[in-house]
Amino acid sequence: MAHTAGLVAGYALDSLLGDPRRWHPVAGFGRAAGALERRVYRADRRAGAVFTAVAVGAPVLLGVAAGRATRRYPVARALLVAAGTWAVLGGRTLRHEAAVMGSALRAGDLPAARGRLGNLCGRDPSQLDEAELARATVESVAENTSDAVVAPLLWGAVGGLPGLLGYRAANTLDAMVGHRSPRYARFGTPAARLDDLLNLVPARLTGLLTVAAAPIVHGDRARAWRVWRRDRNDHPSPNAGQCEAAMAGALGVRLGGRNVYFGRSEVRPFLGDGPRPEGRHLKRAARLSGTVGLAALGLAAAWPLTGGRLVAAAGRAARVGLGRAAAAAWVGLGRDAAAARGDAGQGALGAPGGVGRVSGR
C-alpha cells in the first residue's frame, strides 16, 4: 500500500506542478547517458547493446537498492516512489504544450506555434501550416500519453521503483539514439528495440482507454473503435499507431502524411477518416489525454489488490509445486540408490538375482 500511495502522490505532484524547471532528474540522466555514449560509441549493434545495458541497468539497480533500504520503512518507500513517479511522468507538461499550441493556432500566430513545436516533437516546423502543426501536436499528444503517462504508471505498478526508473531510462535512450539516422542506424537499434518491447502493452492499453474515453470529448466510441482496429497496424512503429489511430477516431480527424525532420523526411499512412486537425482540436486532445492518464492511474493503484495478488498467488503455487516435485524426485533418487546398493550386495554374495545365481545355472 505504501507503493500505491507513492504512485498516487507522484501523479498528483505531476498534475499540480508539472516537470521541475531546474535540476530535472531525467535531464541529468540524459547528460550522463550522452557522456557514456561518447565513450563507448561505435557504429555497430554490439556497442549499442553495451550502452543500453549500462545506461538502463544503472537506474534499475539504484531502484533495487533503494527498495531494499526502505523495505521496513513504508513511509520512506512511499516518499521515494512519489518522487520517482513525479520525475518520470510528463502529463501536465504535455497537456500544457498542447493548450499553448492550440491558443497560438486559434489566434493565427504561426511563428509562435512553430516556435513551440520543438517542445513536442523533432519535426522541422519552418514550412508547416496550421493543419500540419495541429496534426503534429495531436500525434505527439497521442503517442506521449502512452510514453509519458500510461507506460510509467504501469511499469511502476508492476516493477516498483526499479520499473519506474528503468522504463524512463529506456524511453529516454530511444529518444536520444533510437531514431533513424546515419550515426544511430546500428548503434541505436538495441535501445529502440528495448523501448518497443517495454511499450507493447502500455500502447495497446492507451489505445483501448482512448476509445473508451472518446465520449468525454464528444467523440463517437464506435467510430473510435472501428478506426483503431482498422488503422492501428498501418503505422511503421509497432506502438505509436495504437495510440494515434485511437486518437484519430476519438477526435474524428485524419492523422498521418509526410513528416519533415531536419535533413530527412518520412511518409506515414493516413489514420482516421475525418478532416485534417485544426487548432480547435488540440484542447480536446489534451482533455482526452488527461482522462486516459487518470484511468491508467486507477488501474495502477488497483494492481496490488488485483493483478498483483494473482501474480503472487501464482508464484506461490508454482514454488509449492516445484518444491513438491523436487521432494518427490529426491525421495525417488533415495529409493533407487538404496535398491541399487541392495542389488549390488546380494550379487556379491551369490544370493538370488546376483552373479552367483547366474553362474549356478
C-alpha positions in Angstrom: 0.0 0.0 0.0 3.0 2.3 0.6 3.9 1.7 -3.0 0.4 2.5 -4.3 0.3 5.6 -2.2 3.6 6.7 -3.7 2.2 6.3 -7.2 -0.9 8.3 -6.5 1.1 11.1 -4.7 3.6 11.3 -7.6 0.8 11.6 -10.1 -0.8 14.3 -8.0 2.5 16.2 -7.9 2.9 16.0 -11.7 -0.7 17.2 -12.1 -0.2 20.2 -9.8 3.4 21.2 -10.5 4.4 19.6 -13.8 8.1 19.0 -14.7 10.7 20.7 -12.5 12.0 23.8 -14.2 15.6 23.2 -13.0 17.6 20.1 -12.0 15.2 17.7 -13.7 16.4 14.1 -13.0 15.6 12.9 -16.5 17.7 15.8 -18.0 20.5 14.8 -15.7 20.2 11.2 -16.8 20.3 12.4 -20.4 23.6 14.2 -19.8 25.1 11.2 -18.2 23.9 8.9 -21.0 25.4 11.3 -23.5 28.8 11.2 -21.8 28.6 7.4 -21.7 27.7 7.3 -25.4 30.8 9.4 -26.3 33.0 6.8 -24.6 31.5 3.6 -26.0 30.2 4.7 -29.4 30.9 2.5 -32.4 28.8 2.1 -35.5 27.6 -1.4 -34.6 24.8 -3.0 -32.6 27.1 -4.7 -30.0 28.4 -1.3 -28.8 24.8 -0.1 -28.7 23.7 -3.1 -26.7 26.5 -2.4 -24.1 25.5 1.2 -24.0 21.8 0.3 -23.5 22.5 -2.3 -20.8 24.7 0.0 -18.7 22.5 3.1 -19.2 19.3 1.2 -18.3 20.8 -1.2 -15.8 22.3 1.5 -13.5 18.9 3.2 -12.7 17.3 -0.2 -12.2 20.0 -1.2 -9.7 19.6 2.1 -8.0 15.9 1.4 -7.7 16.5 -2.1 -6.3 19.0 -0.7 -3.7 16.5 2.0 -2.7 13.7 -0.6 -2.4 15.8 -2.8 -0.2 16.9 0.0 2.0 13.3 1.1 2.7 11.9 -2.4 3.0 10.9 -1.9 6.6 10.1 1.8 6.3 6.8 2.2 4.4 6.7 6.0 4.7 10.2 6.3 3.3 9.3 3.9 0.5 6.1 5.9 -0.4 8.1 9.1 -0.5 10.7 7.6 -2.8 8.1 6.2 -5.1 6.3 9.5 -5.1 9.5 11.4 -6.0 10.3 8.8 -8.8 6.8 9.0 -10.2 6.8 12.8 -10.3 10.2 12.7 -12.0 9.2 10.3 -14.8 5.7 11.5 -15.6 5.1 14.3 -18.1 1.3 14.5 -18.3 0.8 18.1 -17.2 3.6 19.4 -19.4 2.2 17.5 -22.4 -1.3 19.0 -21.9 0.1 22.5 -21.3 2.1 22.4 -24.5 -1.0 21.3 -26.4 -3.0 24.1 -24.9 -0.4 26.7 -25.8 -0.1 25.4 -29.3 -3.9 25.5 -29.7 -4.1 29.1 -28.4 -1.4 30.2 -30.9 -3.1 28.4 -33.8 -6.6 29.8 -33.0 -5.0 33.3 -32.9 -3.4 32.7 -36.2 0.1 33.2 -34.8 2.0 30.7 -36.9 5.5 32.0 -35.9 4.7 31.4 -32.2 3.2 28.0 -33.0 6.3 27.0 -35.0 8.5 28.0 -32.1 6.6 25.8 -29.7 6.7 22.6 -31.8 10.2 21.7 -30.7 8.8 21.1 -27.2 6.6 18.3 -28.5 8.5 16.6 -31.4 11.5 16.8 -33.6 9.9 17.9 -36.9 11.1 20.9 -38.8 8.4 23.5 -38.3 9.7 26.1 -40.7 7.3 25.3 -43.5 4.3 23.9 -41.6 0.9 25.5 -41.8 -1.9 25.3 -39.2 -3.1 21.9 -40.3 0.3 20.3 -40.2 1.2 22.0 -36.9 -2.1 20.8 -35.4 -1.5 17.3 -36.8 2.0 17.1 -35.3 0.6 18.2 -31.9 -2.2 15.7 -31.9 0.1 12.9 -32.9 2.6 13.9 -30.2 -0.1 14.1 -27.5 -1.4 10.6 -28.5 1.9 8.9 -28.5 3.3 10.6 -25.4 0.1 9.9 -23.4 1.5 6.3 -23.5 5.2 7.1 -23.2 5.0 9.8 -20.6 1.9 8.7 -18.5 0.4 5.3 -19.1 3.6 3.3 -19.5 5.5 4.7 -16.5 2.4 4.1 -14.3 2.1 0.5 -15.5 5.8 -0.3 -15.1 5.7 1.4 -11.7 2.8 -0.7 -10.6 4.4 -3.9 -11.7 8.0 -3.2 -11.0 8.0 -0.6 -8.3 10.8 2.0 -8.2 13.1 -0.1 -10.5 10.3 -0.4 -13.0 9.7 3.4 -13.0 13.4 4.3 -13.4 14.2 1.5 -15.9 11.3 2.4 -18.1 12.1 6.1 -18.2 15.8 5.4 -18.9 14.9 3.1 -21.8 12.4 5.6 -23.2 14.9 8.5 -22.9 17.6 6.4 -24.7 15.2 5.8 -27.5 14.6 9.5 -27.9 18.4 10.1 -27.9 19.7 7.3 -30.2 16.7 5.3 -31.3 15.8 7.4 -34.4 16.9 6.5 -38.0 20.0 8.5 -38.8 23.4 7.6 -40.3 25.0 7.8 -36.8 22.5 5.7 -35.0 21.3 3.3 -37.7 23.0 0.4 -35.9 24.2 1.8 -32.6 20.7 2.9 -31.6 18.9 -0.3 -32.6 19.1 -2.1 -29.2 17.7 1.0 -27.4 14.9 1.3 -29.9 14.0 -2.4 -29.7 14.0 -2.3 -25.9 11.7 0.7 -25.9 9.4 -1.1 -28.4 9.2 -4.1 -26.1 8.5 -2.1 -23.0 5.7 -0.2 -24.7 3.9 -3.2 -26.3 1.3 -3.5 -23.5 1.1 0.2 -22.5 0.5 1.4 -26.0 -2.4 -1.0 -26.6 -3.9 -0.2 -23.2 -3.6 3.5 -24.2 -5.5 2.8 -27.4 -8.3 1.0 -25.6 -8.6 3.7 -22.9 -8.7 6.4 -25.6 -11.5 4.6 -27.3 -13.4 4.1 -24.1 -13.0 7.8 -23.1 -14.0 9.2 -26.5 -17.4 10.5 -25.3 -15.6 12.7 -22.8 -14.6 14.9 -25.8 -17.9 14.4 -27.6 -16.4 11.7 -29.7 -18.1 8.6 -31.1 -16.9 5.5 -29.3 -18.0 3.1 -32.1 -16.1 5.1 -34.7 -13.0 5.3 -32.5 -13.1 1.5 -32.0 -13.5 1.0 -35.8 -10.7 3.3 -36.7 -8.4 1.8 -34.0 -8.9 -1.7 -35.2 -8.6 -0.9 -38.8 -5.6 1.6 -38.8 -3.5 0.8 -35.7 -1.1 -1.6 -37.5 -0.5 0.7 -40.5 1.9 2.9 -38.7 5.6 2.0 -39.1 6.0 1.9 -35.3 4.6 -1.2 -33.5 3.2 1.1 -30.7 2.7 4.6 -31.9 -0.1 3.6 -34.3 -2.1 2.1 -31.5 -2.3 5.5 -29.8 -2.6 7.7 -32.9 -5.3 5.6 -34.5 -7.4 5.7 -31.4 -6.9 9.4 -31.0 -7.8 10.0 -34.7 -11.0 8.0 -34.3 -12.0 9.7 -31.0 -11.5 13.2 -32.4 -12.9 12.4 -35.8 -9.8 13.7 -37.7 -7.3 12.2 -40.1 -3.7 11.9 -39.0 -0.6 10.7 -40.9 1.1 12.1 -44.0 4.6 13.5 -44.8 6.7 14.3 -41.8 9.8 16.5 -42.4 12.6 16.3 -40.0 15.9 18.1 -40.1 17.7 16.5 -43.0 15.2 13.7 -43.7 11.5 13.1 -44.4 9.1 10.2 -43.9 5.7 9.4 -45.4 3.2 7.9 -42.9 0.0 6.1 -43.8 -3.3 8.0 -43.1 -5.1 7.1 -39.8 -8.7 8.0 -39.5 -11.4 9.3 -41.9 -12.2 12.9 -40.9 -10.7 16.3 -41.9 -7.2 17.4 -41.1 -6.8 18.6 -37.5 -7.2 22.3 -36.6 -6.3 24.4 -33.6 -9.7 23.7 -32.1 -8.9 20.0 -31.8 -6.0 20.4 -29.5 -7.9 21.3 -26.4 -10.0 18.1 -26.9 -6.8 16.1 -27.4 -5.3 17.4 -24.2 -8.5 16.6 -22.3 -8.7 13.1 -23.7 -5.0 12.6 -22.7 -5.8 13.7 -19.1 -8.7 11.3 -18.9 -6.7 8.4 -20.1 -4.0 9.2 -17.6 -6.5 9.2 -14.7 -7.8 5.8 -15.9 -4.3 4.4 -16.1 -3.6 5.7 -12.5 -6.7 3.8 -11.3 -5.5 0.6 -12.9 -2.0 1.1 -11.5 -3.4 1.8 -8.0 -5.6 -1.3 -8.2 -2.8 -3.6 -9.3 -1.6 -4.6 -5.8 -5.2 -5.7 -4.9 -5.9 -7.4 -8.3 -3.3 -8.5 -10.7 -0.5 -8.3 -8.1 -2.3 -10.7 -5.8 -3.0 -13.1 -8.7 0.7 -13.0 -9.7 1.8 -13.5 -6.1 -0.6 -16.4 -5.7 0.5 -18.0 -9.0 4.2 -17.6 -7.9 3.4 -19.2 -4.5 1.6 -22.1 -6.2 4.5 -22.5 -8.7 7.0 -22.6 -5.8 5.0 -25.1 -3.9 4.6 -27.3 -7.0 8.3 -27.1 -7.7 9.1 -27.9 -4.1 6.9 -30.9 -4.1 8.3 -32.1 -7.4 11.8 -31.7 -6.1 11.0 -33.5 -2.9 9.4 -36.4 -4.8 12.4 -36.6 -7.1 14.8 -36.6 -4.1 12.8 -39.4 -2.4 12.8 -41.4 -5.7 16.5 -41.0 -6.0 17.0 -42.2 -2.5 14.9 -45.3 -3.1 16.7 -46.1 -6.3 20.1 -45.7 -4.6 19.0 -48.0 -1.8 17.7 -50.6 -4.2 21.0 -50.4 -6.2 23.0 -50.9 -3.0 20.9 -53.9 -2.1 21.2 -55.5 -5.5 24.9 -55.0 -5.5 25.3 -56.6 -2.1 23.2 -59.7 -3.0 25.0 -60.2 -6.2 28.4 -60.2 -4.5 27.2 -62.9 -2.0 25.8 -65.2 -4.7 22.2 -64.6 -3.5 19.2 -64.8 -5.8 19.4 -62.3 -8.6 23.2 -61.9 -8.2 26.2 -63.1 -10.1 26.4 -66.3 -8.1 22.8 -67.3 -9.2 23.5 -66.7 -12.9 26.7 -68.7 -12.6 24.9 -71.5 -10.8 22.7 -72.0 -13.7 
